[in-house]
Amino acid sequence: MALHFSQVWTGDLEMWIASSDDYSFVISNESRSGPGLHGEPGFVASYRPDFLNMPAAQVSGSPFGTFAEAERACNAFLGRLIIEG
């Protein structure tokens, strides 16, 4: 099952969200300065299980140089979560 990300309009923040049956994913565009989220520059991908009350965790490899790289990493990570589930 491929994730389909939708952009969320939140003012100065660049964020995209997607959900599977059991997991939620967020990709955010971060920079060291300016508007939006501050952190390591790039596209940071994170996930959390919907069935547990816990904070999100970063997808391995974050931050990514492009949105497409972050999206591919989320889909690959979801595949591992489903197999290991």
Helices and strands as residue ranges (DSSP letters): E 6-10, E 13-19, E 23-30, E 42-49, E 57-58, H 67-84
